[in-house]
Amino acid sequence: MRRFSIIFIFVTGSSLANTFVFTKNNNVLSLSPGVEIAEFSINGSHSNTSSLCSIGGMAESVRAGEGQRNRWIYSDSSSACVAVISDLKDGTVNVMTRSCENHCGVSAVGSLDGKYVLK
């Protein structure tokens, strides 16, 4: 049991150590990239609204495009929400979402899209 505990602490500790926080206006993106997946959460809103937008989960690694270091795609199984998270070579992260209205208050729809900078 002791050996399992040490391995568990090592594995969970190493994944938590690689969490990066990016911001854009009123939004925060937490990203923990892995080999084949990235765990993420995005919370935010438009600047003058009280409605919030929030998505998160595990995104699957896909082939990076030109100007990108990494790219992940998240697809929510309970809705049609899709998010593409692109780690760009300039150190920023670009987020594009589609059909994620169910994750947002009315006045926050579309607030998750855009370029995030490392905090």
Phi, psi and omega per residue, in radians:
M1 nan -0.667 -3.127
R2 -1.096 -0.738 3.129
R3 -1.076 -0.751 3.102
F4 -1.061 -0.746 -3.133
S5 -1.084 -0.738 3.137
I6 -1.143 -0.766 3.113
I7 -1.109 -0.767 -3.140
F8 -1.058 -0.780 3.126
I9 -1.103 -0.749 3.140
F10 -1.079 -0.819 -3.104
V11 -1.160 -0.847 -3.113
T12 -1.218 -0.646 3.122
G13 -1.142 -0.673 -3.128
S14 -1.224 -0.584 3.130
S15 -1.269 -0.602 3.133
L16 -1.275 -0.483 -3.109
A17 -1.217 -0.338 -3.099
N18 -1.795 0.556 3.091
T19 -1.598 2.209 3.131
F20 -1.947 2.491 -3.129
V21 -1.999 2.211 3.128
F22 -2.104 2.641 -3.138
T23 -2.299 2.721 3.047
K24 -2.672 1.973 -3.107
N25 0.815 -1.993 -3.129
N26 -1.631 0.265 -3.045
N27 -1.937 2.606 3.065
V28 -2.277 2.258 3.072
L29 -2.012 2.114 3.012
S30 -1.833 2.233 -3.049
L31 -2.327 2.175 3.082
S32 -2.099 1.567 -3.088
P33 -1.284 2.486 3.050
G34 -2.172 -2.922 -3.104
V35 -1.207 -0.942 -3.094
E36 -1.921 -0.274 -3.111
I37 -2.390 2.872 3.009
A38 -2.358 2.320 3.034
E39 -1.570 2.376 -3.085
F40 -2.571 2.813 2.934
S41 -2.600 2.448 3.105
I42 -2.248 2.239 3.091
N43 -2.290 2.369 3.121
G44 -3.118 -3.053 3.128
S45 -2.823 2.972 2.955
H46 -1.318 2.733 -2.950
S47 -0.999 -0.674 -3.023
N48 -1.893 0.457 -3.085
T49 -2.112 2.795 3.091
S50 -1.731 -0.177 3.114
S51 -1.321 2.547 -3.136
L52 -2.027 2.775 3.061
C53 -2.222 2.387 -3.103
S54 -2.647 2.159 2.995
I55 -2.406 2.771 3.114
G56 -3.100 2.885 3.137
G57 2.618 -2.608 -3.134
M58 -1.883 2.190 3.121
A59 -1.878 2.441 -3.088
E60 -1.541 2.375 3.123
S61 -1.213 2.366 3.044
V62 -2.289 2.947 -3.094
R63 -1.064 2.258 3.124
A64 -1.281 2.517 3.112
G65 -1.616 -3.034 3.134
E66 -1.098 2.329 -3.139
G67 1.431 0.066 -3.120
Q68 -2.005 2.535 3.004
R69 -1.570 -0.716 -3.125
N70 -2.547 2.777 3.057
R71 -2.629 2.394 -3.141
W72 -2.262 2.634 3.092
I73 -2.160 2.278 3.072
Y74 -1.932 2.328 3.094
S75 -2.301 2.094 -3.123
D76 -1.413 2.118 -3.093
S77 -1.243 -0.331 -3.115
S78 -1.645 -0.074 3.102
S79 -2.620 -3.032 3.126
A80 -1.639 0.200 -3.081
C81 -1.138 2.259 3.075
V82 -2.296 2.356 3.072
A83 -2.233 2.343 3.050
V84 -1.929 2.131 -3.116
I85 -1.980 2.037 -3.075
S86 -2.006 2.106 3.059
D87 -1.508 1.883 -3.042
L88 -1.524 2.707 -3.114
K89 -1.128 -0.338 3.116
D90 -1.469 0.089 3.085
G91 1.601 -0.040 3.090
T92 -1.677 2.985 3.089
V93 -2.214 2.288 3.099
N94 -1.855 2.353 3.130
V95 -2.091 2.284 3.030
M96 -2.216 2.252 3.130
T97 -2.096 2.757 3.064
R98 -2.516 2.338 3.079
S99 1.011 0.701 -3.136
C100 -1.846 0.359 -3.100
E101 -1.025 -0.545 3.141
N102 -1.142 -0.285 -3.131
H103 -1.665 0.048 -3.008
C104 -2.268 2.621 2.905
G105 -1.253 2.808 -3.016
V106 -0.938 -0.799 -3.062
S107 -1.456 -0.003 3.138
A108 -1.830 -0.017 -3.119
V109 -0.998 2.286 3.131
G110 1.518 -0.079 -3.066
S111 -1.256 -0.345 -3.097
L112 -1.370 -0.391 -3.096
D113 -1.246 2.549 3.038
G114 2.290 -2.987 -3.070
K115 -1.722 2.245 -3.140
Y116 -1.905 2.496 3.110
V117 -1.966 2.626 -3.141
L118 -1.097 2.316 -3.111
K119 -1.369 nan nan
